Amino acid sequence: MGNDVSDFQERSENVISFYVPRIFYLWCVIYALSSIPKFLFFTPWRIPKGLPQGYCLLKNTWIRSCRDETENADTSIKQNQLQETLKIFKSVKIYLLFIGYGFFMLRLQSQIAWMSGGWPEWVKRGEANVTQEEIEDFNTSINRLYSVSGISLILLNVIPGCILDYSKNRSKTVGIGIFKGYCILIAIAFVFNTAASIMQGFQNTSIAYASIFMNLLGKSFGISWSPAWLYIFSPVMYGSVVGFFTLIGVLVGLINQPMFNYCKENDDFATMNFIQAGLGITILLLPIVLKMKNKEEKESRLSIEKSALHNDGFDDIETKSETEM
C-alpha cells in the first residue's frame, strides 16, 4: 500500500513538472498574442476633453489614423498625427521608461506565477523533517493570505494618488510637483519591492509571510505610472503611449517563463529572486526621466523669456526712433 502511494505521488510530480511549465508558457504566448489586436484595433489616438455626442472610440483608434486619406479627410492633420507618434521614439526618455516599466511588471507577474508555481513548497521544504501535508498546508495558507491581502489594494491605491495631488498643489509648477511626488512613491516602491525579492529568496516561512506584505506595499506605491505618461508625453498621444507600454509589459513578462523553468529544474527560487531584487533598481529610471522633462521645460521657459526680452528691446528702440523723428 505504501509503495502504491509513493508511486502515485511520484507519477503526480512527474506530470506536474512536465505540464505546468508548458501551461504557463502557453498562457504567456496567448496573452502576448491577444495584446497585439488590442493594441492595433482598440488603442485610441486621442480622447477629447469633452466627448461630443455620437463620439465613437473605434473610429478614433490609432490604426485608423494611419490609413490612407479619404476624400474629405484633412491630410495635414493626419500627417502631423503620424509624425507625433514617430517623434516619441526619437527621445531616449521612452526607452528608459520601457526598461523601468517592463522590469516592474516582470516582478508583479512573476510574483503571481510563482505563488502557484512551487515557491511556497520550496520555502517549506527548507525546514527539517517536514511532511508533504505540512507543505500543502503552508501553500494553502500563504496563497490565502496573498489573495485576501490583495483586497486592501482598494484602499492602499488611494494613498499614491493623494501624495501626487498634494505634491502638485504645494509646488510652484505641475512638473516639479509630479517629480517630487514620484520621487516619494518610487523610493517607497523600490524599498518594499527589493525587500520582498530578497526575503523571498530564503527558505523561512516567517520571512515568506512578511514578504507578502512587502510585495503588496511595493505594488501599491509603484503601480501608478499613468500620470507620469500624461506629463512626459503630449496628452493627445496618451492612447498610443498606453498601448506601447502595455505591449512592452507583455513582452518583458515573457522572460518569466525561462526564469520559472530555471527555478523548477534546479529547485532554487533564491537565485531568480535575488536577480529580481537587482533589476528592481530600474524603477528609479522614472524619476530620472521626470527630471529630464523638468529640465526641458525650464530651458523652454528661459528661451521664451529671452525671446520676449529681445522683442521688447526692439520695440523700445523702434519707439525711441519714432519719437526722435
Secondary structure by P-SEA (a helix, b strand, c coil): caaaaaaaaaaaaaaaaccaaaaaaaaaaaaaaaaaaaacccccccccccccccccccccccccccccccccccaaaaaaaaaaaaaaaccaaaaaaaaaaaaaaaaaaaaaaaacccaaaaaaaccccccaaaaaaaaaaaaaaaaaaccccaaaaaaaaaaaaaaaaacccaaaaaaaaaaaaaaaaaaaaaaaaaaaccccaaaaaaaaaaaaaaaaacccaaaaaaaaccccaaaaaaaaaaaaaaaaacaaaaaaaaaaaaccaaaaaaaaaaaccccaaaaaaaaaaaaaaaaaaaaaaaaaaaaaaaaaaaaaaaaac
